[in-house]
Protein backbone atom coordinates (compact mmCIF):
# COMPACT_ATOMS: atom_id res chain seq x y z
CA UNK A 1 0.00 0.00 0.00
CA UNK A 2 1.33 3.43 -1.01
CA UNK A 3 1.24 6.58 1.07
CA UNK A 4 -0.98 8.28 -1.51
CA UNK A 5 -3.56 5.49 -1.04
CA UNK A 6 -3.53 5.99 2.72
CA UNK A 7 -3.84 9.76 2.47
CA UNK A 8 -6.59 9.48 -0.13
CA UNK A 9 -8.60 7.16 2.10
CA UNK A 10 -8.18 9.47 5.13
CA UNK A 11 -10.68 11.97 3.62
CA UNK A 12 -8.72 15.06 4.65
CA UNK A 13 -10.44 17.36 2.17
CA UNK A 14 -12.77 18.50 4.95
CA UNK A 15 -9.88 20.45 6.52
CA UNK A 16 -9.30 22.38 3.30
CA UNK A 17 -12.97 23.30 3.12
CA UNK A 18 -13.00 24.46 6.76
CA UNK A 19 -9.86 26.53 6.15
CA UNK A 20 -11.48 28.17 3.11
CA UNK A 21 -14.60 29.06 5.11
CA UNK A 22 -12.48 30.57 7.91
CA UNK A 23 -10.43 32.56 5.39
CA UNK A 24 -13.54 33.95 3.69
CA UNK A 25 -15.08 34.87 7.06
CA UNK A 26 -11.90 36.68 8.16
CA UNK A 27 -11.69 38.48 4.81
CA UNK A 28 -15.30 39.67 5.06
CA UNK A 29 -14.76 40.94 8.61
CA UNK A 30 -11.63 42.85 7.58
CA UNK A 31 -13.37 44.41 4.58
CA UNK A 32 -16.37 45.46 6.68
CA UNK A 33 -14.14 47.00 9.36
CA UNK A 34 -12.06 48.80 6.74
CA UNK A 35 -14.96 50.35 4.87
CA UNK A 36 -17.18 51.09 7.87
CA UNK A 37 -18.45 54.69 7.86
CA UNK A 38 -17.02 55.43 11.32
CA UNK A 39 -13.47 54.68 10.18
CA UNK A 40 -13.40 57.46 7.57
CA UNK A 41 -12.17 60.13 10.04
CA UNK A 42 -9.35 57.88 11.23
CA UNK A 43 -8.16 57.21 7.70
CA UNK A 44 -8.39 60.88 6.73
CA UNK A 45 -6.32 61.92 9.74
CA UNK A 46 -3.75 59.23 9.04
CA UNK A 47 -3.49 60.24 5.38
CA UNK A 48 -2.74 63.86 6.32
CA UNK A 49 -0.25 63.00 9.07
CA UNK A 50 2.94 63.08 6.92
CA UNK A 51 2.11 66.55 5.56
CA UNK A 52 0.80 68.17 8.76
CA UNK A 53 3.44 70.65 9.97
CA UNK A 54 1.18 72.55 12.35
CA UNK A 55 0.23 69.56 14.50
CA UNK A 56 3.07 67.04 14.29
CA UNK A 57 2.28 63.60 15.64
CA UNK A 58 4.62 60.92 16.76
CA UNK A 59 3.99 57.52 15.26
CA UNK A 60 2.94 54.70 17.57
N, CA, C and O atoms as a DFTB+ gen file, in Angstrom:
240 C
 N C O
     1  1       0.843      -1.174       0.000
     2  2       0.000       0.000       0.000
     3  2       0.890       1.239       0.000
     4  3       1.855       1.326       0.759
     5  1       0.546       2.202      -0.872
     6  2       1.329       3.430      -1.010
     7  2       0.785       4.506      -0.065
     8  3      -0.357       4.449       0.391
     9  1       1.634       5.468       0.203
    10  2       1.239       6.580       1.066
    11  2       0.089       7.375       0.448
    12  3      -0.799       7.839       1.164
    13  1       0.102       7.531      -0.860
    14  2      -0.976       8.279      -1.509
    15  2      -2.314       7.564      -1.344
    16  3      -3.350       8.224      -1.267
    17  1      -2.320       6.241      -1.289
    18  2      -3.559       5.494      -1.044
    19  2      -4.067       5.740       0.378
    20  3      -5.267       5.901       0.599
    21  1      -3.152       5.768       1.323
    22  2      -3.532       5.986       2.721
    23  2      -4.087       7.392       2.901
    24  3      -5.113       7.585       3.553
    25  1      -3.400       8.373       2.318
    26  2      -3.844       9.761       2.466
    27  2      -5.157       9.999       1.725
    28  3      -5.988      10.786       2.178
    29  1      -5.350       9.339       0.611
    30  2      -6.592       9.477      -0.133
    31  2      -7.772       8.890       0.620
    32  3      -8.886       9.409       0.543
    33  1      -7.530       7.810       1.346
    34  2      -8.598       7.160       2.103
    35  2      -8.889       7.887       3.416
    36  3      -9.923       7.635       4.036
    37  1      -8.005       8.778       3.849
    38  2      -8.183       9.466       5.126
    39  2      -9.242      10.559       5.036
    40  3      -9.700      11.049       6.069
    41  1      -9.643      10.955       3.828
    42  2     -10.678      11.967       3.615
    43  2     -10.345      13.278       4.334
    44  3     -11.122      13.770       5.152
    45  1      -9.174      13.829       4.011
    46  2      -8.715      15.056       4.646
    47  2      -9.168      16.315       3.916
    48  3      -8.751      17.414       4.281
    49  1      -9.993      16.185       2.917
    50  2     -10.444      17.359       2.168
    51  2     -11.348      18.250       3.009
    52  3     -11.535      19.423       2.685
    53  1     -11.904      17.715       4.074
    54  2     -12.766      18.504       4.954
    55  2     -11.970      19.647       5.583
    56  3     -12.505      20.740       5.767
    57  1     -10.713      19.411       5.911
    58  2      -9.884      20.448       6.525
    59  2      -9.652      21.607       5.557
    60  3      -9.630      22.763       5.978
    61  1      -9.483      21.320       4.287
    62  2      -9.300      22.381       3.298
    63  2     -10.572      23.204       3.170
    64  3     -10.503      24.424       3.026
    65  1     -11.714      22.570       3.219
    66  2     -12.974      23.298       3.123
    67  2     -13.200      24.176       4.356
    68  3     -13.676      25.305       4.232
    69  1     -12.870      23.675       5.523
    70  2     -12.998      24.462       6.759
    71  2     -12.051      25.656       6.723
    72  3     -12.423      26.758       7.124
    73  1     -10.833      25.441       6.245
    74  2      -9.864      26.529       6.145
    75  2     -10.351      27.602       5.179
    76  3     -10.171      28.793       5.437
    77  1     -10.964      27.195       4.073
    78  2     -11.480      28.167       3.112
    79  2     -12.626      28.985       3.716
    80  3     -12.703      30.194       3.496
    81  1     -13.496      28.350       4.459
    82  2     -14.600      29.065       5.105
    83  2     -14.063      30.058       6.131
    84  3     -14.548      31.187       6.207
    85  1     -13.070      29.653       6.922
    86  2     -12.476      30.567       7.905
    87  2     -11.789      31.747       7.225
    88  3     -11.885      32.879       7.700
    89  1     -11.100      31.490       6.120
    90  2     -10.433      32.560       5.391
    91  2     -11.447      33.554       4.846
    92  3     -11.250      34.763       4.968
    93  1     -12.524      33.067       4.248
    94  2     -13.539      33.953       3.694
    95  2     -14.197      34.768       4.807
    96  3     -14.456      35.958       4.626
    97  1     -14.467      34.150       5.943
    98  2     -15.079      34.868       7.064
    99  2     -14.144      35.971       7.563
   100  3     -14.593      37.089       7.818
   101  1     -12.855      35.673       7.706
   102  2     -11.899      36.677       8.157
   103  2     -11.782      37.809       7.137
   104  3     -11.688      38.977       7.515
   105  1     -11.787      37.473       5.858
   106  2     -11.692      38.479       4.808
   107  2     -12.896      39.408       4.840
   108  3     -12.744      40.623       4.709
   109  1     -14.079      38.857       5.010
   110  2     -15.299      39.670       5.057
   111  2     -15.272      40.600       6.262
   112  3     -15.649      41.766       6.150
   113  1     -14.833      40.103       7.406
   114  2     -14.764      40.938       8.611
   115  2     -13.772      42.082       8.405
   116  3     -14.054      43.214       8.795
   117  1     -12.637      41.812       7.810
   118  2     -11.634      42.854       7.577
   119  2     -12.159      43.900       6.606
   120  3     -11.959      45.097       6.816
   121  1     -12.823      43.464       5.552
   122  2     -13.367      44.409       4.576
   123  2     -14.447      45.280       5.220
   124  3     -14.485      46.488       4.986
   125  1     -15.313      44.685       6.017
   126  2     -16.369      45.462       6.678
   127  2     -15.767      46.475       7.643
   128  3     -16.208      47.623       7.682
   129  1     -14.763      46.067       8.424
   130  2     -14.139      47.003       9.357
   131  2     -13.389      48.116       8.627
   132  3     -13.343      49.250       9.104
   133  1     -12.810      47.800       7.487
   134  2     -12.059      48.799       6.742
   135  2     -12.968      49.851       6.132
   136  3     -12.653      51.040       6.173
   137  1     -14.086      49.433       5.572
   138  2     -14.963      50.355       4.872
   139  2     -16.153      50.817       5.706
   140  3     -17.117      51.354       5.160
   141  1     -16.099      50.620       7.000
   142  2     -17.176      51.092       7.874
   143  2     -17.195      52.621       7.876
   144  3     -16.136      53.248       7.840
   145  1     -18.377      53.225       7.915
   146  2     -18.454      54.688       7.864
   147  2     -17.730      55.387       9.017
   148  3     -17.227      56.495       8.827
   149  1     -17.661      54.796      10.171
   150  2     -17.016      55.427      11.316
   151  2     -15.504      55.487      11.203
   152  3     -14.869      56.252      11.928
   153  1     -14.919      54.714      10.328
   154  2     -13.465      54.680      10.183
   155  2     -12.946      55.754       9.240
   156  3     -11.733      55.931       9.130
   157  1     -13.820      56.470       8.562
   158  2     -13.402      57.462       7.570
   159  2     -12.560      58.568       8.201
   160  3     -11.556      58.976       7.618
   161  1     -12.945      59.062       9.375
   162  2     -12.174      60.127      10.044
   163  2     -10.768      59.647      10.385
   164  3      -9.795      60.379      10.201
   165  1     -10.664      58.437      10.873
   166  2      -9.355      57.885      11.233
   167  2      -8.444      57.801      10.025
   168  3      -7.268      58.156      10.107
   169  1      -8.976      57.334       8.905
   170  2      -8.162      57.206       7.697
   171  2      -7.798      58.571       7.128
   172  3      -6.696      58.747       6.609
   173  1      -8.703      59.532       7.215
   174  2      -8.393      60.882       6.733
   175  2      -7.276      61.513       7.560
   176  3      -6.357      62.123       7.014
   177  1      -7.362      61.363       8.870
   178  2      -6.315      61.918       9.740
   179  2      -4.975      61.234       9.487
   180  3      -3.936      61.893       9.475
   181  1      -4.993      59.963       9.292
   182  2      -3.749      59.232       9.038
   183  2      -3.155      59.600       7.678
   184  3      -1.934      59.620       7.521
   185  1      -4.008      59.890       6.701
   186  2      -3.486      60.244       5.379
   187  2      -2.858      61.632       5.375
   188  3      -1.962      61.897       4.574
   189  1      -3.311      62.524       6.256
   190  2      -2.738      63.860       6.318
   191  2      -1.549      63.956       7.273
   192  3      -0.866      64.980       7.288
   193  1      -1.292      62.956       8.043
   194  2      -0.249      63.001       9.069
   195  2       1.145      63.325       8.508
   196  3       1.844      64.131       9.121
   197  1       1.587      62.755       7.393
   198  2       2.945      63.077       6.924
   199  2       3.103      64.526       6.465
   200  3       4.219      65.045       6.466
   201  1       2.028      65.183       6.078
   202  2       2.113      66.548       5.556
   203  2       1.718      67.611       6.569
   204  3       1.795      68.800       6.259
   205  1       1.302      67.229       7.756
   206  2       0.804      68.169       8.757
   207  2       1.972      68.746       9.557
   208  3       2.532      68.076      10.425
   209  1       2.338      70.010       9.253
   210  2       3.441      70.651       9.970
   211  2       2.965      71.404      11.195
   212  3       3.751      71.651      12.110
   213  1       1.693      71.773      11.231
   214  2       1.182      72.549      12.348
   215  2       0.938      71.688      13.600
   216  3       1.136      72.145      14.726
   217  1       0.520      70.477      13.391
   218  2       0.226      69.561      14.500
   219  2       0.993      68.245      14.304
   220  3       0.397      67.223      13.965
   221  1       2.301      68.275      14.515
   222  2       3.074      67.042      14.290
   223  2       2.675      65.954      15.296
   224  3       2.423      66.229      16.469
   225  1       2.626      64.738      14.809
   226  2       2.279      63.598      15.641
   227  2       3.413      62.591      15.614
   228  3       4.076      62.394      14.596
   229  1       3.611      61.975      16.729
   230  2       4.618      60.922      16.762
   231  2       3.946      59.602      16.421
   232  3       2.852      59.316      16.906
   233  1       4.590      58.803      15.593
   234  2       3.991      57.517      15.263
   235  2       3.953      56.590      16.479
   236  3       4.725      56.760      17.422
   237  1       3.071      55.634      16.448
   238  2       2.941      54.700      17.567
   239  2       4.144      53.840      17.721
   240  3       4.191      52.999      18.620
